[in-house]
Amino acid sequence: MPSSSYSAQAVELETLNFTREADTTPKQPNPVLSSVGRRLGSHDDLHQDQQTNTTDDEAIPPRATVIVEKWNEPIGNAFRVAAVFFSLFVSGANDAAYGALIPYLETYYELSYLVVSLIFLSPFVGFIVSAAINNYLHMKIGQRWIAFMCGGCHALTYLILSQHPPYPVLVLAYVLAGLGNGIGLAAWNSYIGNLARSNELLGFMHASYGLGGTVSPLIATSMITQANLGWYDFYYVLLGMAVLETGTLTYSFWPKTAQKYREAVSSAGTRNEGTRSALFVRPHARVVWLCALFLLGYVGVEVALGGWVVQFMLRVRNADPFDAGMTAVGFWLGITLGRMILGMVIPKIGVKLSLLIFIPITMALQLIFWLVPQFHVSAVAVALQGFFLGPMFPCVIVAVTMLLPRHLHVSAIGFAAAFGGSGAAVLPFAVGAIAQAKGVQVLQPIILAILVVLLGIWLGLPKIEKRKD
């Protein structure tokens, strides 16, 4: 077929088809380029290098076409995207509830900082399990049952917690919440990350998480301090949301069977490579591990700040309970706005440069929070930290989809999101354990040190080209 029949621009039908045709002039093989940016070298590149006795025609690799669907075409995608956004809203409400409820859990169960911190640690088990089985679940049961499992784990957790069980049972119930969050984060980040205009979509998706985090402490604090309800009554609200989440996710993803997922992977011209390939085959492994470590620190910072800031404001800044609770609301509102507003700016300046700007700004704000002992200054600094922290998670997901081939996205994103999600357990628990001996004011130096590490990790990633959807 003559090369002139192909346009240099993407052709929009029901989906966007991005086509690259090899130059007819023999040359050294280059890394494969596609609509999702520069890919690292693959086994196919090595195979090309070894073909030294071929004709010019044989040396030309076959034309590769990557199909990238839009969020609203076909129409079923619009329902799926909306369901995913609501699922992230529930996950955000779950994670932000810790900070608002910790002071009341301490009183209700008569707990120390160390023991109450176990509610941060127990979801770690669920995240680890999800990291190990994500790719297997996609291949064996498909996204329809992953959708059901994600919402179902949330609903069962909130049903148990609403009955204010003994504290050991409460800790075990949070394992289910971690499993639901881990399965959902991996599946939905991979799904949205492979749609057209994924920078913006991921920004709005994670803004939904931040919005849930904003609403959750606001409702919980108001129910406890204004309506004089028990901390456990808030979980009836989350239970209703989780039931709705389960229904909408399952309905919208019901056509997405395991067979259709396997066919999609096969049609992309790739082999079924799982987590082992993503983690141990170079050069892919470097990207996966760096992104996973970044998310480990980032999510830890996010949840530790959101989880302990209320207690810090009560004990160190001497705020009243309602004002302290509103500080957590401001932090999560900052995350939401940052993901929405900065998410529109990031595609223009590039993913790599964006975080090289945002991380130092966040470090400066953390210093202000630490060194200026005024409640209102601290509250504003925390909210602005949320604003610049917000877009970091979606930026990392975009980096993975741009640096790795498509068939590794589920495994790589699943592992990175689950491994990173465990930071929501490990770091807040560590803060609680240290606070038991040194006081809750240890929060700021710990957060600042981790931000420095995050900057170093981000500098270690390969160059990321600007995405063109």
C-alpha positions in Angstrom: 0.0 0.0 0.0 1.6 3.4 -0.9 2.9 5.4 1.9 1.1 8.5 0.6 -2.2 7.0 1.7 -1.4 7.7 5.3 -1.9 11.1 6.9 0.6 12.3 9.5 -2.3 13.2 11.7 -4.5 10.9 13.8 -7.7 9.9 12.0 -10.8 10.0 14.2 -13.5 7.5 13.6 -15.0 5.8 16.6 -11.5 5.7 18.1 -8.3 7.5 17.5 -5.9 5.5 15.3 -2.3 6.5 15.6 -0.1 5.0 12.8 3.6 5.1 12.2 5.1 3.9 9.0 8.8 3.0 8.8 11.1 4.9 6.6 12.0 3.0 3.4 15.7 4.0 4.0 17.5 1.3 5.9 18.8 2.6 9.2 19.6 1.6 12.8 16.5 0.7 14.7 15.1 3.3 17.0 12.9 3.0 20.1 9.3 2.6 19.1 7.2 5.7 19.2 3.4 5.8 19.4 0.6 8.0 20.6 1.5 7.3 24.2 5.0 8.7 23.8 8.5 7.2 23.8 8.8 3.6 24.8 11.8 1.9 26.2 13.4 -0.8 24.1 11.7 -4.1 23.9 12.6 -7.7 22.9 11.4 -6.9 19.4 14.1 -4.3 19.1 16.7 -6.9 20.1 15.3 -9.3 17.5 15.7 -6.6 14.8 19.3 -6.0 15.8 20.0 -9.7 15.3 18.6 -9.9 11.7 21.8 -9.1 9.8 21.1 -11.2 6.6 17.8 -9.8 5.5 16.8 -7.8 2.4 15.9 -4.1 2.7 12.2 -5.0 2.5 12.5 -7.6 5.2 14.4 -5.2 7.4 11.5 -2.8 7.5 9.4 -3.6 10.6 5.7 -4.1 10.2 3.5 -1.0 10.7 2.3 -0.7 14.3 -1.1 0.7 15.0 -2.1 1.6 18.5 -5.9 2.2 19.1 -6.6 4.8 21.7 -10.3 5.2 22.7 -11.7 8.5 23.8 -13.5 8.9 27.1 -16.9 9.3 25.4 -16.5 7.1 22.3 -17.9 4.5 22.3 -20.7 5.8 24.6 -20.1 3.1 27.2 -16.8 4.6 28.0 -18.6 7.7 29.4 -20.5 5.6 31.9 -17.3 3.7 32.8 -15.3 6.9 33.4 -18.1 8.3 35.6 -18.2 5.1 37.6 -14.4 5.1 38.0 -14.5 8.7 39.2 -17.1 7.9 41.8 -15.0 4.9 42.9 -12.0 7.2 43.5 -14.3 9.5 45.4 -15.2 6.7 47.8 -11.5 5.7 48.1 -10.6 9.3 49.0 -13.4 9.5 51.6 -12.1 6.3 53.1 -8.5 7.5 53.4 -9.3 11.0 54.7 -11.6 9.7 57.4 -8.6 8.4 59.4 -7.5 12.0 60.2 -10.9 13.2 61.3 -11.6 10.1 63.4 -8.3 9.4 65.1 -8.9 11.7 68.2 -12.3 10.0 68.8 -11.0 6.5 68.3 -8.3 7.2 70.9 -10.9 8.3 73.4 -13.5 5.5 72.5 -11.0 2.6 72.7 -8.6 4.3 75.2 -5.6 3.9 72.8 -2.1 5.3 72.6 -0.6 6.9 69.5 1.2 3.7 68.7 -1.9 1.4 69.0 -4.2 3.7 67.1 -1.7 3.9 64.3 -2.4 0.2 63.5 -5.4 1.4 61.5 -2.9 2.8 59.0 -0.8 -0.3 59.0 -3.5 -2.9 58.4 -4.5 -1.8 54.9 -0.9 -2.6 53.9 -1.8 -6.3 53.8 -4.6 -5.6 51.4 -2.4 -3.5 49.1 0.3 -6.2 49.0 -2.2 -8.9 48.1 -3.7 -6.7 45.3 -0.2 -6.1 43.9 0.4 -9.8 43.6 -2.9 -10.7 42.0 -3.8 -7.7 39.8 -2.6 -9.0 36.5 -3.9 -12.5 37.2 -7.4 -11.1 38.0 -7.5 -9.1 34.7 -6.6 -12.3 32.8 -8.9 -14.7 34.6 -12.0 -12.8 35.7 -11.8 -9.5 33.7 -12.7 -6.0 34.7 -16.4 -6.8 35.4 -15.5 -8.9 38.5 -12.7 -6.6 39.5 -15.3 -3.8 39.6 -17.5 -5.9 41.8 -14.6 -6.8 44.1 -13.5 -3.2 44.5 -16.9 -1.9 45.6 -17.7 -5.1 47.5 -14.6 -4.8 49.7 -15.5 -1.3 50.6 -19.1 -2.1 51.4 -18.1 -5.0 53.7 -15.5 -2.9 55.5 -18.0 -0.1 56.3 -20.7 -2.6 57.4 -18.3 -4.0 60.0 -17.1 -0.6 61.2 -20.5 0.8 61.5 -21.2 -1.8 64.3 -18.2 -0.3 66.3 -16.6 -3.7 66.8 -13.7 -4.5 69.2 -10.6 -2.7 68.2 -8.8 -5.8 66.8 -11.7 -6.5 64.5 -11.7 -2.9 63.4 -8.0 -3.2 62.5 -8.7 -6.4 60.5 -11.6 -4.8 58.7 -9.3 -2.2 57.3 -7.4 -5.0 55.5 -10.4 -5.3 53.3 -10.5 -1.6 52.6 -6.8 -1.8 51.6 -7.6 -4.7 49.2 -10.5 -2.8 47.6 -8.4 0.4 47.2 -5.4 -1.6 45.8 -7.5 -3.5 43.2 -9.3 -0.3 42.2 -6.2 1.9 42.0 -4.4 -0.5 39.7 -7.4 -1.3 37.4 -8.7 2.3 37.0 -5.3 4.0 36.7 -4.5 1.5 33.9 -7.9 1.9 32.2 -7.9 5.8 32.3 -4.2 6.0 31.5 -4.8 4.3 28.1 -7.5 6.6 27.0 -6.9 9.7 24.8 -6.1 12.9 26.7 -5.2 10.8 29.7 -3.2 13.6 31.4 -6.4 15.6 31.9 -8.5 12.5 32.6 -6.1 11.2 35.3 -6.1 14.7 36.8 -9.9 14.7 37.1 -9.9 11.1 38.3 -7.6 11.8 41.1 -9.4 15.1 41.8 -12.4 12.9 42.5 -10.2 11.1 45.1 -9.3 14.5 46.6 -13.0 15.6 46.5 -13.9 12.5 48.5 -11.1 13.4 50.9 -12.5 16.9 51.2 -16.1 15.9 51.9 -15.2 13.0 54.3 -13.6 14.9 57.2 -16.2 17.7 56.8 -19.1 15.3 57.2 -17.4 13.2 59.9 -16.3 16.3 62.0 -19.8 17.8 61.7 -21.6 14.6 62.7 -19.4 14.2 65.8 -18.9 17.8 67.0 -22.2 19.4 65.9 -24.7 16.6 65.9 -23.1 14.7 68.8 -23.2 11.3 66.9 -20.7 8.5 67.4 -17.6 8.2 65.2 -19.1 4.9 63.9 -22.2 6.6 62.6 -20.1 8.1 59.8 -19.5 4.6 58.4 -23.2 4.3 57.6 -22.7 7.2 55.1 -19.7 5.4 53.6 -21.7 2.2 53.5 -24.4 3.8 51.3 -21.7 5.3 49.0 -20.0 1.9 48.7 -23.2 0.1 47.7 -23.8 2.7 45.0 -20.1 2.3 43.9 -20.5 -1.5 43.6 -23.6 -1.1 41.5 -22.3 1.5 39.1 -18.9 -0.1 38.6 -20.4 -3.6 38.0 -23.0 -2.4 35.6 -20.7 -0.2 33.5 -17.9 -2.7 33.3 -20.1 -5.8 32.9 -19.2 -6.1 29.1 -15.5 -6.1 30.0 -14.9 -9.8 30.4 -11.6 -11.6 30.8 -11.8 -12.8 27.2 -12.2 -9.3 25.9 -9.2 -8.1 28.0 -7.0 -11.0 26.6 -8.1 -10.1 23.1 -7.2 -6.5 23.6 -3.8 -7.4 24.8 -3.3 -9.8 21.9 -4.5 -7.3 19.3 -1.9 -4.8 20.5 0.7 -7.3 19.1 2.2 -8.0 22.5 2.7 -11.1 24.6 1.0 -11.6 27.9 3.8 -10.5 30.3 3.0 -10.3 33.9 4.4 -8.6 37.0 7.7 -10.6 36.8 8.5 -9.2 33.4 7.7 -5.6 34.6 9.8 -5.9 37.7 12.9 -7.8 36.6 13.4 -7.3 32.8 15.6 -4.3 32.0 15.2 -1.5 31.2 11.5 -1.6 32.2 12.3 -2.6 35.7 14.1 0.7 36.4 11.0 2.7 35.6 8.6 0.5 37.5 10.7 0.4 40.7 11.5 4.2 40.6 7.8 5.0 40.1 6.8 2.5 42.8 9.2 4.0 45.3 8.1 7.5 44.4 4.5 6.6 45.0 5.4 4.9 48.3 6.8 8.1 49.6 4.2 10.4 48.0 1.1 8.5 49.3 2.8 8.2 52.7 3.2 12.0 52.8 -0.3 12.6 51.6 -2.0 10.3 54.1 0.4 11.1 57.0 -0.3 14.8 56.6 -4.1 14.3 56.2 -4.1 11.7 59.0 -2.1 13.5 61.7 -2.7 17.2 60.9 -5.9 17.3 63.0 -4.1 15.8 66.0 -1.2 18.2 65.5 -3.5 21.2 65.4 -5.2 20.1 68.6 -2.1 19.3 70.6 0.5 21.7 69.2 -1.4 24.7 67.7 -4.1 24.5 70.4 -7.0 24.7 68.0 -10.6 23.8 68.9 -11.9 20.5 67.6 -14.0 21.9 64.7 -11.2 24.3 63.5 -8.7 21.4 63.6 -11.0 19.2 61.6 -11.4 22.0 59.0 -7.6 22.0 58.5 -7.9 18.4 57.1 -10.7 19.7 54.9 -8.5 22.4 53.6 -5.7 20.0 52.9 -7.9 17.6 50.8 -9.5 20.6 49.1 -6.1 21.7 48.1 -5.4 18.3 46.6 -8.6 18.4 44.6 -8.0 21.8 43.2 -4.4 21.1 42.4 -5.4 18.0 40.4 -8.0 19.9 38.5 -6.1 23.2 37.9 -2.5 22.0 37.6 -3.7 19.0 35.7 -4.6 21.3 32.8 -1.1 23.0 32.9 1.1 19.9 33.2 0.6 18.8 29.5 1.9 22.2 28.3 5.2 22.1 30.3 5.7 18.3 30.5 5.4 15.7 33.3 9.0 15.7 34.3 9.5 19.4 34.6 6.2 19.9 36.4 7.2 17.8 39.4 10.7 19.4 39.5 8.8 22.6 40.1 6.1 21.3 42.5 8.3 19.3 44.9 10.6 22.2 45.9 7.5 24.5 46.4 5.9 21.8 48.6 9.2 21.6 50.6 9.1 25.4 51.2 5.5 25.3 52.4 6.4 22.4 54.7 9.1 24.6 56.3 6.6 27.4 56.8 4.2 24.9 58.5 7.0 23.7 60.7 8.7 27.0 61.7 5.8 29.5 62.0 3.8 28.6 65.2 0.6 30.3 64.2 -2.6 28.3 63.6 -3.9 30.3 60.6 -0.5 30.3 58.9 -0.2 26.5 59.4 -3.7 25.9 58.0 -2.9 27.9 54.9 0.5 26.2 54.4 -1.2 22.8 54.7 -3.8 23.6 52.2 -1.2 24.9 49.7 0.8 21.8 50.2 -2.2 19.8 49.2 -2.5 22.0 46.1 1.0 21.2 44.9 1.0 17.6 46.1 -2.3 16.8 44.3 -1.1 16.3 40.7 1.9 14.2 41.6 0.1 10.8 41.7 -1.5 11.2 38.2 1.9 12.5 36.9 3.6 9.2 37.9 0.8 7.1 36.2 1.2 9.2 33.0 5.0 8.6 33.2 4.5 4.9 33.4 2.2 4.8 30.4 4.7 6.9 28.4 7.8 5.0 29.3 6.6 1.4 29.1 5.0 -0.6 26.3 1.2 -1.1 26.5 1.2 -4.8 27.5 3.1 -4.0 30.7 0.7 -1.2 31.8 -1.6 -3.2 34.0 1.2 -5.1 35.7 3.4 -2.0 36.1 0.7 0.4 37.3 -0.8 -2.3 39.5 2.4 -3.0 41.2 3.4 0.7 41.5 0.0 1.8 42.8 -0.2 -1.1 45.3 3.4 -0.7 46.4 2.9 3.0 46.6 -0.5 2.6 48.3 1.3 0.7 51.1 2.9 4.1 51.9 -0.5 5.1 53.2 0.0 2.4 55.9 3.7 2.4 56.6 4.5 6.2 56.9 1.5 7.2 59.0 2.2 4.3 61.3 5.8 5.3 61.6 4.7 8.9 62.5 2.4 7.5 65.2 5.1 5.2 66.6 7.7 8.1 66.8 5.0 10.5 68.1 4.4 8.0 71.0 7.9 8.8 72.2 8.7 12.3 70.9 5.3 13.9 70.4 3.2 14.6 67.3 5.4 17.5 66.4 7.8 15.0 64.7 5.4 15.2 61.7 7.1 18.1 59.9 10.7 16.9 59.8 9.6 13.5 58.7 7.5 14.9 55.8 10.3 17.3 54.8 12.9 14.5 54.7 10.7 12.3 52.5 10.0 15.2 50.1 13.8 15.5 49.6 14.0 11.8 48.8 11.1 12.1 46.3 13.0 14.8 44.4 16.0 12.6 44.1 13.9 9.6 42.8 12.1 11.8 40.2 15.5 13.0 38.9 16.4 9.4 38.3 13.7 8.7 35.8 14.5 8.8 32.0 13.5 11.8 29.9 9.8 11.9 29.3 8.5 13.3 26.0 5.5 15.6 26.0 2.4 13.6 25.2 0.4 14.2 22.0 -3.1 12.9 22.1 
